[in-house]
Amino acid sequence: MRNNRAMTPHRIAVLALDGVVGLDLGTPAQVFGTARTADLTPLYAVEVCTPGRRPVRSTAGFQVLPEHGLELLERADTVIVPGIHEGAPITAGTLEPDVAAALRAAHARGARIMSICTGAFVLAAAGLLAGRRATTHWAYADRFRRLHPAVDLDPEVLFLDSGGILTSAGVAAGIDLCLHVIRTDHGSEVANRTARRCVVPPWREGGQAQYIERPVPRAAEAGTAATREWARQRLHEPIALRDLAGHARMSVRTFTRRFRSETGLSPAQWLLHQRTEHARLLLETTDLPVDRVARHAGFGTTAALRQHFHSRVGVAPTTYRRTFRRPPHPAWTTGGETAGGSVVVDSP
């Protein structure tokens, strides 16, 4: 699914249960529905289902009137379970047997399974997360661990890709996960274009902390956003920490502290991520030799690019380029070794 030729849109089933979180329910349709080829061909078709095609209540004060029942999961390429309100039975560990069976069957036949926020409770109750790393909203971590001790829960990250089953933290992290999937399926150019249409950041690294103590600086304070943009325009040049701090007119210590408070990353981590992303885009969209990609992205040498690219993406630059030149195939069958980016990825 990584080229722009005529294709049948990838089928996504969003499973809404009673108490579904309104934002989580709308996120897949908005993000995946915006993903299109350069000639505006839709890449995904998103539909909603409920058990028995019954109306369900949302946390946003409206009811969901679905057009499909659980049979939608039988033909979906991807199944997404949005978050559930904490008062719903699933957050106490109760899941309808037919829902659990439908999710297990979808996974068994090779469908990609995803959850947003407390939707991880549903996947865990269906038995799909036992022995895997997973995440959910940090505020529900203790309850999740009590109910599902067999799951290796990591509430510190934004999302996890664990070999065909993907989980995310709360609220906006669902957007990050959807963009990660689009990037995995179709590359950085499509994902970045989708993010621009949705007016959201194109990428937050999956391993970034869920909770940033002070992500938005006070109005009276000068932030680091302008310096980050300055650095993005100069990735091909050597950029030292003192250069970043000097541009922001801060001491190195103050700049480092403020940078981390705003992004959740150190300046060095952020800069390496930006260079990797730029290299990935060049590999996808140009025929530049790998040594020139290394120079344009600021790695300097092919060896340095290969080392960092493999560490963060999981494959060598040349292998990654071939992935986006091959005929399409289901991205989620790669056993966690995705070409989608520097995320937290585990094999099952």
C-alpha positions as CSV (number, residue, x, y, z in Angstrom):
1,M,0.0,0.0,0.0
2,R,2.9,2.3,-0.6
3,N,2.4,3.6,-4.0
4,N,-0.2,5.9,-5.6
5,R,-1.6,3.7,-8.3
6,A,-5.4,3.0,-8.3
7,M,-6.3,0.9,-5.3
8,T,-9.1,-0.2,-3.2
9,P,-9.1,1.9,0.0
10,H,-7.9,0.2,3.1
11,R,-11.0,-0.8,5.2
12,I,-11.0,0.5,8.8
13,A,-13.7,-0.6,11.3
14,V,-14.1,1.6,14.4
15,L,-15.7,-0.4,17.2
16,A,-17.8,1.9,19.4
17,L,-18.9,0.5,22.8
18,D,-21.2,2.1,25.3
19,G,-19.5,5.1,26.9
20,V,-17.3,5.7,23.9
21,V,-15.1,8.9,24.2
22,G,-16.4,11.3,21.6
23,L,-13.0,12.7,20.5
24,D,-11.5,9.2,20.2
25,L,-14.4,8.1,18.1
26,G,-14.0,10.9,15.6
27,T,-10.2,10.8,15.4
28,P,-9.9,7.8,12.9
29,A,-12.5,9.1,10.5
30,Q,-10.9,12.6,10.5
31,V,-7.2,11.6,10.2
32,F,-7.6,8.5,7.9
33,G,-10.3,10.2,5.9
34,T,-7.9,13.0,5.2
35,A,-5.2,10.7,3.9
36,R,-5.1,10.8,0.1
37,T,-2.7,10.4,-2.8
38,A,-1.2,13.3,-4.6
39,D,-4.2,13.1,-7.0
40,L,-6.6,13.1,-4.1
41,T,-7.6,9.5,-4.2
42,P,-8.8,8.3,-0.8
43,L,-6.5,5.8,0.8
44,Y,-8.8,4.6,3.6
45,A,-12.5,3.9,4.1
46,V,-13.6,4.3,7.7
47,E,-16.9,2.9,9.1
48,V,-18.3,2.6,12.6
49,C,-19.9,-0.5,14.2
50,T,-21.4,-1.5,17.5
51,P,-22.4,-4.8,19.0
52,G,-25.7,-5.8,17.5
53,R,-25.8,-2.5,15.6
54,R,-27.2,-1.0,18.7
55,P,-27.0,2.8,19.5
56,V,-24.4,3.5,22.2
57,R,-23.9,6.6,24.3
58,S,-20.9,8.8,24.0
59,T,-19.1,11.0,26.5
60,A,-19.9,14.0,24.4
61,G,-23.7,14.0,25.0
62,F,-24.7,12.3,21.8
63,Q,-25.7,8.8,20.8
64,V,-23.9,6.8,18.1
65,L,-26.3,5.4,15.5
66,P,-24.2,2.8,13.6
67,E,-24.8,1.4,10.2
68,H,-23.0,-1.9,11.0
69,G,-22.8,-4.6,13.6
70,L,-19.8,-6.8,14.6
71,E,-19.9,-8.4,11.1
72,L,-17.9,-5.3,10.0
73,L,-14.9,-6.7,11.8
74,E,-14.9,-9.8,9.6
75,R,-13.9,-7.8,6.5
76,A,-11.9,-4.9,8.0
77,D,-8.2,-4.6,7.3
78,T,-7.7,-2.6,10.5
79,V,-9.9,-2.5,13.6
80,I,-9.7,0.5,16.0
81,V,-11.2,0.5,19.5
82,P,-11.6,4.1,20.8
83,G,-11.5,5.0,24.5
84,I,-14.3,4.2,26.9
85,H,-15.5,6.3,29.7
86,E,-14.3,5.2,33.1
87,G,-17.8,4.4,34.3
88,A,-18.3,1.8,31.5
89,P,-18.2,-1.9,32.5
90,I,-15.1,-2.5,30.5
91,T,-13.0,-0.4,32.8
92,A,-14.0,-2.8,35.5
93,G,-12.9,-5.8,33.4
94,T,-16.2,-6.8,31.9
95,L,-16.5,-7.4,28.1
96,E,-19.3,-8.9,26.1
97,P,-18.3,-12.4,24.9
98,D,-19.3,-11.7,21.3
99,V,-17.2,-8.6,21.2
100,A,-14.1,-10.4,22.6
101,A,-14.7,-13.3,20.1
102,A,-15.0,-10.8,17.1
103,L,-11.8,-9.0,18.1
104,R,-9.9,-12.3,18.5
105,A,-11.2,-13.6,15.1
106,A,-10.1,-10.3,13.4
107,H,-6.6,-10.6,14.8
108,A,-6.3,-14.3,14.0
109,R,-7.0,-13.7,10.3
110,G,-4.4,-10.9,10.2
111,A,-6.2,-7.7,10.7
112,R,-4.3,-4.9,12.3
113,I,-5.7,-4.1,15.7
114,M,-5.5,-0.6,17.4
115,S,-6.7,1.1,20.5
116,I,-6.9,4.7,21.6
117,C,-6.7,5.6,25.2
118,T,-8.8,3.3,27.4
119,G,-9.6,1.2,24.4
120,A,-6.6,-0.8,25.6
121,F,-8.9,-2.2,28.3
122,V,-11.0,-3.7,25.6
123,L,-8.1,-5.4,23.9
124,A,-6.7,-6.7,27.2
125,A,-10.1,-8.1,28.2
126,A,-10.3,-9.8,24.8
127,G,-7.0,-11.5,25.6
128,L,-5.0,-9.8,22.8
129,L,-2.4,-8.0,25.0
130,A,-1.3,-10.8,27.3
131,G,2.5,-10.9,27.2
132,R,2.8,-7.8,25.1
133,R,3.9,-4.3,25.8
134,A,1.0,-1.8,25.6
135,T,0.0,1.6,26.8
136,T,-3.0,3.6,27.8
137,H,-3.8,6.9,29.4
138,W,-1.4,7.4,32.3
139,A,-4.3,8.2,34.7
140,Y,-5.7,4.7,34.3
141,A,-2.4,2.8,34.6
142,D,-2.9,1.5,38.2
143,R,-6.4,0.2,37.4
144,F,-5.2,-1.4,34.2
145,R,-2.4,-3.2,36.0
146,R,-4.8,-4.5,38.6
147,L,-7.2,-5.9,36.0
148,H,-4.6,-7.1,33.5
149,P,-1.4,-8.1,35.2
150,A,-0.3,-10.3,32.3
151,V,0.1,-7.1,30.1
152,D,3.5,-5.3,30.1
153,L,2.0,-1.8,30.5
154,D,4.1,1.2,29.8
155,P,2.1,4.3,30.6
156,E,5.1,6.6,29.9
157,V,4.9,6.6,26.1
158,L,2.5,8.1,23.5
159,F,2.0,4.9,21.6
160,L,3.4,1.4,21.1
161,D,3.5,-0.7,17.9
162,S,3.7,-4.3,19.0
163,G,3.7,-6.5,16.0
164,G,0.2,-5.9,14.5
165,I,-1.4,-4.7,17.7
166,L,-1.0,-1.0,18.4
167,T,-2.0,1.0,21.5
168,S,-1.9,4.7,22.3
169,A,-2.2,7.0,25.2
170,G,-5.2,9.4,25.7
171,V,-6.8,12.1,23.6
172,A,-4.2,13.6,21.2
173,A,-2.0,10.5,21.3
174,G,-4.7,8.8,19.1
175,I,-3.9,11.3,16.4
176,D,-0.2,10.5,16.7
177,L,-0.9,6.8,16.4
178,C,-3.1,7.3,13.3
179,L,-0.4,9.4,11.6
180,H,2.2,6.7,12.5
181,V,0.0,4.1,10.7
182,I,-0.4,6.3,7.6
183,R,3.4,6.9,7.6
184,T,4.0,3.1,7.9
185,D,1.5,2.4,5.1
186,H,2.3,5.2,2.6
187,G,5.4,7.1,3.7
188,S,6.3,10.5,5.2
189,E,5.0,12.6,2.3
190,V,1.4,11.3,2.6
191,A,1.5,11.4,6.4
192,N,2.9,15.0,6.5
193,R,0.3,16.1,4.0
194,T,-2.4,14.6,6.1
195,A,-1.1,16.3,9.2
196,R,-1.1,19.7,7.5
197,R,-4.7,19.2,6.4
198,C,-5.6,18.3,10.0
199,V,-3.5,21.2,11.3
200,V,-1.6,19.0,13.7
201,P,2.1,18.3,14.2
202,P,3.3,15.8,11.6
203,W,5.1,13.6,14.1
204,R,5.5,13.1,17.8
205,E,7.9,10.2,18.6
206,G,6.1,7.2,20.1
207,G,8.5,7.0,22.9
208,Q,8.0,10.6,24.0
209,A,6.6,11.0,27.5
210,Q,2.8,11.2,27.9
211,Y,3.0,13.8,30.6
212,I,5.2,16.9,30.0
213,E,5.2,19.1,33.1
214,R,4.9,22.4,31.3
215,P,4.5,21.9,27.6
216,V,3.2,25.4,26.9
217,P,5.4,28.3,28.1
218,R,3.8,31.2,30.0
219,A,3.0,34.1,27.8
220,A,5.7,36.3,29.4
221,E,8.3,33.7,28.5
222,A,10.2,33.3,25.2
223,G,9.8,29.7,24.0
224,T,12.0,27.6,21.8
225,A,9.6,27.2,18.8
226,A,11.4,29.8,16.7
227,T,14.7,28.1,17.3
228,R,13.3,24.7,16.4
229,E,12.1,26.1,13.1
230,W,15.5,27.8,12.6
231,A,17.2,24.4,13.2
232,R,14.9,22.6,10.8
233,Q,16.0,24.9,8.0
234,R,19.7,24.1,8.7
235,L,19.7,20.3,9.2
236,H,22.4,20.0,6.6
237,E,24.7,22.1,8.8
238,P,26.5,21.2,12.0
239,I,24.3,22.5,14.9
240,A,25.7,22.5,18.4
241,L,23.7,22.9,21.6
242,R,25.4,26.3,22.1
243,D,24.2,27.4,18.6
244,L,20.6,26.6,19.6
245,A,20.9,28.3,22.9
246,G,22.5,31.3,21.2
247,H,19.7,31.6,18.7
248,A,17.2,31.5,21.5
249,R,19.2,34.1,23.5
250,M,19.4,31.8,26.5
251,S,22.1,30.1,28.5
252,V,22.7,26.5,27.6
253,R,21.2,25.4,30.9
254,T,18.1,27.5,30.6
255,F,17.6,26.5,27.0
256,T,18.0,22.8,27.7
257,R,15.5,22.9,30.6
258,R,12.9,24.9,28.6
259,F,13.4,22.8,25.4
260,R,12.6,19.6,27.3
261,S,9.6,21.2,29.1
262,E,8.1,22.1,25.7
263,T,8.9,19.0,23.7
264,G,9.6,16.2,26.2
265,L,12.9,15.6,24.5
266,S,16.5,16.8,24.9
267,P,17.8,19.1,22.1
268,A,20.1,16.3,20.9
269,Q,17.3,13.7,20.8
270,W,15.0,16.2,18.9
271,L,17.7,17.1,16.4
272,L,18.5,13.5,15.7
273,H,14.8,12.7,15.2
274,Q,14.5,15.7,12.8
275,R,17.5,14.5,10.8
276,T,16.2,11.0,10.6
277,E,12.8,12.2,9.4
278,H,14.4,14.4,6.7
279,A,16.5,11.5,5.6
280,R,13.5,9.2,5.4
281,L,11.6,11.8,3.3
282,L,14.6,12.1,0.9
283,L,14.8,8.3,0.6
284,E,11.1,8.1,-0.2
285,T,10.8,11.0,-2.7
286,T,14.2,11.4,-4.4
287,D,16.8,9.3,-6.2
288,L,19.7,11.0,-4.4
289,P,22.5,8.6,-3.6
290,V,22.7,7.6,0.0
291,D,25.9,9.5,0.6
292,R,24.2,12.7,-0.5
293,V,21.1,11.9,1.6
294,A,23.5,11.7,4.6
295,R,24.9,15.1,3.8
296,H,21.6,16.8,3.2
297,A,20.2,15.4,6.4
298,G,23.2,16.5,8.5
299,F,24.6,13.1,9.2
300,G,27.8,13.8,7.3
301,T,28.8,10.3,6.3
302,T,27.0,7.3,5.0
303,A,28.2,5.3,8.0
304,A,26.7,7.7,10.4
305,L,23.3,7.8,8.5
306,R,23.3,4.0,8.4
307,Q,24.0,3.7,12.1
308,H,21.3,6.1,13.3
309,F,18.7,5.2,10.7
310,H,18.9,1.5,11.5
311,S,18.8,2.3,15.3
312,R,15.7,4.5,15.0
313,V,13.8,3.0,12.0
314,G,14.9,-0.6,12.2
315,V,16.2,-1.1,8.7
316,A,19.1,0.2,6.6
317,P,18.6,3.3,4.4
318,T,18.8,1.3,1.1
319,T,16.4,-1.3,2.4
320,Y,14.0,1.4,3.5
321,R,14.1,3.0,0.0
322,R,13.4,-0.3,-1.6
323,T,10.4,-0.8,0.6
324,F,8.8,2.3,-0.9
325,R,9.6,1.3,-4.4
326,R,8.1,-2.2,-4.1
327,P,4.5,-3.2,-5.0
328,P,2.1,-2.6,-2.1
329,H,1.7,-5.2,0.7
330,P,0.1,-5.1,4.1
331,A,2.4,-3.1,6.4
332,W,1.3,-4.8,9.6
333,T,2.6,-8.2,8.5
334,T,6.2,-7.2,9.1
335,G,6.3,-8.4,12.7
336,G,7.0,-5.0,14.2
337,E,9.9,-4.1,11.8
338,T,8.0,-1.3,10.2
339,A,9.3,1.3,7.8
340,G,7.2,3.8,9.5
341,G,9.6,5.6,11.8
342,S,11.4,5.9,15.1
343,V,8.7,4.6,17.4
344,V,8.6,2.1,20.2
345,V,8.2,-1.1,18.3
346,D,8.1,-4.6,19.8
347,S,7.8,-8.0,18.3
348,P,5.0,-10.2,19.7
